[in-house]
């Protein structure tokens, strides 16, 4: 079972996305911001990370940069409702990006593609 670390402060997103991802056979660790996500790295040992950009505390870009310092080869999918943020995330090392809103099959496809690399 693949471990997915999800960093997003949107409760509705967590409920919908994380449940759909679990039903697809993934183990999901949910975090509300980048600080919590970084702290969870050594506990959940993720196969992939998924982060939003705009959050309280540590935002997604900073989280992505910190991930790259610690776990260079961990695939990280960045999600946002702002396409410009996604372009910036791609430039600094996001494995993939996805514009919100999206459907569960779209993010599952991103997860599968990132893990294949």
PLY file of the C-alpha trace (Angstrom):
ply
format ascii 1.0
element vertex 117
property float x
property float y
property float z
element edge 116
property int vertex1
property int vertex2
end_header
0.00 0.00 0.00
1.40 3.41 -1.01
1.69 6.10 1.66
0.41 9.53 0.60
1.17 12.65 2.65
-1.51 15.31 2.06
-0.79 18.87 3.21
-3.79 21.17 2.86
-5.77 23.29 5.31
-9.11 22.93 3.51
-11.33 20.65 5.61
-13.73 19.97 2.72
-10.82 18.94 0.52
-9.53 16.58 3.19
-12.91 14.94 3.60
-13.55 14.46 -0.11
-10.06 13.83 -1.47
-8.60 11.77 1.35
-11.61 9.46 1.54
-11.55 8.90 -2.22
-7.82 8.21 -2.11
-8.22 5.74 0.74
-10.96 3.91 -1.17
-8.47 3.58 -4.03
-6.09 1.64 -1.79
-3.71 4.29 -0.49
-2.77 5.01 3.12
-3.26 8.75 3.65
-1.66 10.96 6.31
-3.42 14.33 6.56
-1.65 17.53 7.63
-3.06 21.05 7.93
0.11 22.96 7.00
3.72 22.55 5.95
5.06 22.47 9.50
2.87 19.50 10.29
3.81 17.93 6.96
7.55 18.20 7.63
7.06 16.75 11.13
5.15 13.81 9.61
7.86 12.85 7.12
9.75 10.55 9.43
6.59 9.05 10.93
4.54 8.21 7.83
7.46 7.66 5.40
5.46 8.81 2.38
5.88 7.47 -1.13
4.44 10.73 -2.44
3.48 14.15 -1.11
0.58 16.34 -2.18
0.45 19.96 -1.08
-1.69 23.00 -1.59
0.07 26.34 -1.96
-1.94 28.80 0.13
-2.16 27.74 3.78
-1.72 29.24 7.22
1.65 28.57 8.81
4.10 27.14 6.30
2.74 27.47 2.77
3.14 24.88 0.04
6.11 26.44 -1.78
8.15 26.55 1.42
7.05 22.99 2.19
8.19 21.88 -1.27
11.58 23.57 -0.80
12.05 21.91 2.60
11.10 18.53 1.13
13.71 18.99 -1.59
16.34 19.70 1.11
15.48 16.49 2.99
14.14 13.97 0.50
15.31 14.96 -2.96
13.60 12.14 -4.82
10.18 12.22 -3.11
7.54 12.99 -5.74
5.47 16.03 -4.72
2.27 17.04 -6.49
1.32 20.67 -5.97
-2.33 21.69 -6.16
-3.79 25.18 -6.27
-6.66 27.22 -7.60
-4.15 29.68 -9.10
-2.32 28.57 -12.24
0.53 31.06 -11.70
1.36 29.37 -8.38
1.49 26.03 -10.17
3.93 27.38 -12.76
6.24 28.55 -9.95
5.96 25.19 -8.16
6.95 23.36 -11.34
10.06 25.55 -11.64
11.26 24.68 -8.14
10.78 20.94 -8.27
7.16 19.83 -8.17
6.79 16.42 -9.78
3.40 17.42 -11.12
0.77 20.12 -10.62
-2.99 20.11 -10.70
-5.40 23.02 -10.88
-8.27 23.03 -8.38
-11.03 22.03 -8.60
-10.28 18.56 -9.90
-11.83 15.12 -9.70
-10.45 12.15 -7.79
-9.47 10.24 -10.97
-7.30 13.19 -12.04
-5.26 13.25 -8.84
-5.05 9.45 -8.78
-3.60 9.60 -12.28
-1.02 12.15 -11.08
-0.14 9.89 -8.15
0.33 6.88 -10.41
2.41 8.87 -12.91
4.63 10.34 -10.18
5.28 6.94 -8.63
6.15 5.46 -12.04
9.04 7.92 -12.44
0 1
1 2
2 3
3 4
4 5
5 6
6 7
7 8
8 9
9 10
10 11
11 12
12 13
13 14
14 15
15 16
16 17
17 18
18 19
19 20
20 21
21 22
22 23
23 24
24 25
25 26
26 27
27 28
28 29
29 30
30 31
31 32
32 33
33 34
34 35
35 36
36 37
37 38
38 39
39 40
40 41
41 42
42 43
43 44
44 45
45 46
46 47
47 48
48 49
49 50
50 51
51 52
52 53
53 54
54 55
55 56
56 57
57 58
58 59
59 60
60 61
61 62
62 63
63 64
64 65
65 66
66 67
67 68
68 69
69 70
70 71
71 72
72 73
73 74
74 75
75 76
76 77
77 78
78 79
79 80
80 81
81 82
82 83
83 84
84 85
85 86
86 87
87 88
88 89
89 90
90 91
91 92
92 93
93 94
94 95
95 96
96 97
97 98
98 99
99 100
100 101
101 102
102 103
103 104
104 105
105 106
106 107
107 108
108 109
109 110
110 111
111 112
112 113
113 114
114 115
115 116
